[in-house]
Structure formats: C-alpha cells, structure tokens
C-alpha cells in the first residue's frame, strides 16, 4: 500500500506553515510499503497533527490524503477498519491503551482484532521478553510506568498485520538501551512483514537505516 | 475478542440501572402477554367446543305484545322484517314458526286418565329442531300425528298440576310418549279426530310442534285463512351474547330468550377489561422500550471514549454492533421467554380454577400470545439495532 499527501495544510497551522518551509506540509509526498521514512520535527511543528491526519482522526486541513489512491475522506468506517486491521498500524504519542485492561489484554485486542493475526501468541511473549515487560503483562495498564506502557504500545502495534507503521515519538520515555531493543524489534517485524514505517521524532537518530528523511 | 470487548463495555454498564430497565421492560412484557392471553381465554370460553351447548346458537324471536296491540296481525313478521333479519351479519340461518289456522283440542282415548284441553300447534323447519326422533314425519293418509312438546310442559305438569290435583298422576317422559292422544281438529265446517302421540321434548322451541307437512295440509283443509304471516321466527346465530344482536332486538322492540343474551352485558364488561389491560400493557411496553432505549444510549454514551478508541485501533463498526447486540438482546429475549413461562404457569392455574366452575380453557398459552411475544421480540431487536446503529455510526 501507499499513503499519498497532496498539498496538505492543517488549518490551525496554516499561517505558520505558509511563512516557513516544510518537506511535508504544502508538498506532495508518497509513503510506500518498503519505505523507512524519518520525519524530523521540532516541537510545535505538527507531528501529532500529522499522525492524526494520516490516521483520519481529524479532518481540519486543506489538501488531500490518499490511501492507495483513494481520498481517505471518502472511505467509510468499515473500510477504514479493514485498513487499520490489515495494512496500517500505529504508535500514538499518548499511547492510547485501555487503562483498565491488563498489558497482555491490550496487546491481545490488537492481535486478534482481525481474522488473521499478525503473530502467534507465543511470539507476543517473546516480544515482551525482548522489551523487558514480561513481568507486567498481567498488570493493569494504568498501573504500569509510562516507559512500560510505551513498550506495551510498541508490542501492540507489531502484533497485527501491517504494511506501513506510523510512529509518533515512539521512544520518548525509553532509555537508550530500551530504545535500541525496541528499534531492533520494530525493524525485525517490519522485515518479516515486508513493511515500512513513518517515524516522527524531534531529532535525527541512527536507530534505523532510513530510506529517506524529511523535515516537517 | 468477545471477552475483551465485554470487559471494556461492561465497565460502562451500571448494574442497578440495568436491573431497573429490565424490571420495567419485564413488567410491560408480562402485562401485554397477559392481556393477549386473557383475550384468548375469553374467546375460548365463548366459542370453545367444550363450552358450547347445542341450543346456545338458536333464538326464537317474537314481537312484544303491549296493551296497545289490538290487532293480531301487528305481531306478525312481515317479509320485509324477515329480509332485514336475514341481512344481519350475526344471523347464520332463519326459519319461521308457522301457526295453525284451525282450532284443536286434545283428550284421552281412555277413561283411566280422563283429560281434555284446548290446544294449538305450530311447526318449524326440521333443521331448527334440537331433537330428531325417527318417527318425526307425516304424509297425507297417515292417521298417526307425531307431536313435540316443550320440556318445561312436563316439568310444569309434574311439579304443579299433578301435585295439586288428587286424581292426576305424575308422568315420566317415557309414559308421556306412550299415551295415545285424541287430537280433535275443527274448522272450515269440518271436525275430525286424529290419533296423536308425543315423540320428543324440545329444550329449544317452546311450542307444541307438528311436522311442517301436516301443518300445511291441515291449514289448507281446516284453516279459516289460507295464508298467514309467522308470529315467531327462529334464528341460528354465531354468538347469542353478541352485543350487536341485543342492540338490534332492542331497537326493533322484539323479544327473545333473555337468558341466552344476558351474557352480552358481561361480555361488554370483559371486553372492556381486556381492552384496558391490553392498553395498559401497550403503554407500559412503549415506556419499557423507551426506558430500555435510554438505558442503551446511556451505556453506549458512558463507554463513548472506549468505543471511539476501539474504532481508532481498527475494531470495525460491524464487529462493535454485533458485539453490542449480543451484549443486550439475549437478556431481553430471556426476559421475554420468562414472561411467556409466567403466563403459561398462570394459564395452568387459571384452568384449574375455572374447571371448578365448569368453564373450560386450554392448558397452554394461545397461538396469539406466542405471536405477540414474537412480535415484541422483533420490536426489541429493532430498537436495539437502531439505537446501536445510531450511536456507532455517529
């Protein structure tokens, strides 16, 4: 699949965008299945806004976002759900876990939401082991630390089938060691799925071999 | 998946709220099913085979004789009257009672039981008779005349006449049928004796009857007028307690066996009670549905954020709707089945009570009650589906 952005400008940021320059806003960008795309965005430039627009959580923009050539505003909820189950996955900056579900339940919900789970149940345990969260799997999400929740959110995004993974500051609460482990896991699963990703973060980094890097 | 969704959604359902909504809906369902069942039982009592007596469908009608009635012909039914009665929707069949145009008397052939009395005869088409004795026929040349008397005649004689007179014995029905009777018929310048005997007693028609063929023959032979209109008619009706029938008779100023039509007043009351119960049930059902719909809306609203997050994470509207329907509908269907079971138990109890009063109803709930329950089920499904659709789409 691919995601195409055509002359995208979020209305609340319009004036600021038109005054400055961006590789994304008010430009034409195509994100394809195999891309490892890094978007570097200082604070306030609209990382979360872009994530929400890509995910069709907000529509207050001019321009167009297309999934496989279709304007996402014309895609109904049922079809959008099938994109979110089969082709797209996400790690939100604010994580969006169900606080009253356990960590493993949050992950399972994502794994089994489609008829064809991305990974088997044992692989979930391996991922948890890799990221060092095995001990909190049966703990309610809202009782875990933010760092633990972030790792649970990363695992949740990897257990479903996907072709493009959208990440909004996915390592913001992880130390260097855990970040490297998480990046390694993400790369491994992307390779298994022949998938790509869009990673939005504040600074440049070398966690992945990015195919290209853009400035927001 | 179902378990996880259930864990997410259940947190938004208040148990006391759910209990109150279920209670309201349950009462409404129970009321409406009871109303339908009462209605069915009432009709079973009215029209059921076990409850119906053979003579209940036949009514003999005559015009009211008042002090102002001076002319005998005023009591006759004209052809227009008869046509009007026939046209009524509650009349299945109509026959006329033909009166005799001659004088007659009855006396004994034997001195052992001396009696003599003036008499009159009427005849009615055989299909309106409640008794059909094998010797109930007459053809010209036959000297023996079969007669049917009303049952109460013999009761009157045995309990009144025989007890008050010293030399009159009480008679059994068999004895009466074995007594040869001298029937003297006179008119048109002729007086002749006939040998008659009682062949049966009728509970339905209060008259002394001879076969139609004899009446026709005798009226022609002895009658002072060749043709007269009937003074009484007999009708077969589907339901003698039909209020329309009593209203019609009252309107015309005609009389019939009030015992048979008296039930119409009771029926009006029962109809009223059933209608009021049904009405209350219907109003309750509407309120119940409203309460349940509000409960659903409240539950969905209280889970609004969780539902939104589920959709954000890719749970499809179809999955959510299917889950929510399965979350709410089964408990309502269970409620409906419970209502049906309660009505069934009440029906069995009611049957036992009514059997003590010689009233018979079915042991099982009526088909209409089951249809009503099914319809309520469909309405519940529709309310659930439309409420959930509305909220999930939005």
HADDOCK unambig.tbl for C-alpha pairs under 7 A between the chains (distance, minus, plus):
assign (segid A and resid 77 and name CA) (segid B and resid 317 and name CA) 6.78 0.50 0.50
assign (segid A and resid 78 and name CA) (segid B and resid 316 and name CA) 5.54 0.50 0.50
assign (segid A and resid 78 and name CA) (segid B and resid 317 and name CA) 6.01 0.50 0.50
assign (segid A and resid 81 and name CA) (segid B and resid 314 and name CA) 4.55 0.50 0.50
assign (segid A and resid 81 and name CA) (segid B and resid 315 and name CA) 6.08 0.50 0.50
assign (segid A and resid 81 and name CA) (segid B and resid 316 and name CA) 4.91 0.50 0.50
assign (segid A and resid 84 and name CA) (segid B and resid 313 and name CA) 6.79 0.50 0.50
assign (segid A and resid 84 and name CA) (segid B and resid 314 and name CA) 4.72 0.50 0.50
assign (segid A and resid 85 and name CA) (segid B and resid 314 and name CA) 5.45 0.50 0.50
assign (segid A and resid 109 and name CA) (segid B and resid 1 and name CA) 6.37 0.50 0.50
assign (segid A and resid 109 and name CA) (segid B and resid 4 and name CA) 6.77 0.50 0.50
assign (segid A and resid 112 and name CA) (segid B and resid 1 and name CA) 6.55 0.50 0.50
assign (segid A and resid 113 and name CA) (segid B and resid 1 and name CA) 6.83 0.50 0.50
assign (segid A and resid 113 and name CA) (segid B and resid 315 and name CA) 6.28 0.50 0.50
